[in-house]
Amino acid sequence: MTLHAVGIIAEYNPFHNGHADQIRRAKATTGADVVVAAMSGNWVQRGEPALMDKWERTQAALAGGVDLVVELPSAIVIQPANLFAAGGVATLGALGCDWLAFGTEHPDMDYDRLMANLPTDPMTFKRYDQTYAQLFQGYLKDQTGIALEDPNDILGFFYALANRQQGQSLRLVPLSRRGSQHGDQTIAVASAFASATAIRSAALEHDWGAITPVVPASTLAALQAAQLTDWEDFWPALQYQLVSGHVADLRQHYQITEGIEYRLQRAALGSASFAAFMQAVKTKRYTYTRLQRQATYLLGQIKPAEMVANPQYLRVLGYSDRGQAYLHQIKKQVSLPLISRADREWLNGAGALDNRMGAIRTLITGVPQDYGRIPVKIADSDRLSRKLP
């Protein structure tokens, strides 16, 4: 029997009830046999360290209903939304997925109309009194009347655009978000759903009572057992790099432009925490997300040549029985190398950036991330079975 897959581009930071519900609805809508997740590794798109490492998050995703987890390379993940989306779409296309399912605030949005009104003049957004995102969204609203403001709406648009540009190999399945907004800061009482933002905040405070109703039991156990991280854990290393580095060296890193290196270095001298540092460097031109990504580029000493925002390989992090069967089905058809065990040659070559970003996490947690690690395997019988609201 030929297995058909629905793909999801995910962070699972952490995996929660909303994700499990999305998987259930994606399978029900498409009739797919297999759920494939292209998941961020140890750093996520907003330029933050993941709360749990990629192996812990893979285990939680598999327990929650995903069949195959493949790592989105760091060069794709730590990028603005358009490049992140394009890399994720290309990854799922390379894995032979039939559909791309994604959560969005407005599933009926007219992506075709938005794409038909994209600007052709590259100077349209060359202003310094607003962010690129504000200029882009304002332009499209003026042209179409469509407000492209919510984070998942923006990602959904870029998924649609990337899919068109790459030949439309995926059928898009937009699914309405349930229960909470993307950036909600708190967990609502008596709700089965909460944003990942709120769950991360509660987990860092070890508020397990608040988290229990909104995550699967497997995620709760993983959170309680893991060494959780946020930017504050990495601040001393970043601060040292900023203070000790010459500005001419700082600007050699990816996206360190427009003289921001001077501002970053000055702010680092007087900041006792990452939160204080971010407040010191924030401007109208630079959003927190953009600044966090720049901080990640500096911490990882990432050079422009390393940031190839299209997949060069398919790194398998984990699979269920059915996911393993799907891998066997596609392995002779995929055009990119399938990496199940990362040997030294791969880690020093194509996988060098992922290896380095994992090693930085290992400095904090002591848990090796890449060399010698093999995919997580979970039996289909061990998967999430409790019914969600």
Secondary structure by P-SEA (a helix, b strand, c coil): cbbbbbbbbcccccccaaaaaaaaaaaaaccccbbbbbcccccccccccccccaaaaaaaaaaacccbbbbcccccccccaaaaaaaaaaaaaaacccbbbbbccccccaaaaaaaaccccccccccccccaaaaaaaaaaaacccccccaaaaaaaaaaaaaaaacccbbbbbbbbccccccccccccccccccaaaaaaaaaacccccccccccaaaaaaaaaccccccccaaaaaaaaaaacccccccccccccccaaaaaaaaaaccccaaaaaaaaccccccaaaaaaaaaaaaaccccccccccccbbbbccccaaaaaaaaaccccccccccccccaaaaaccaaaaaaaaaaaaaaccccccccccbbbbccccccccccc
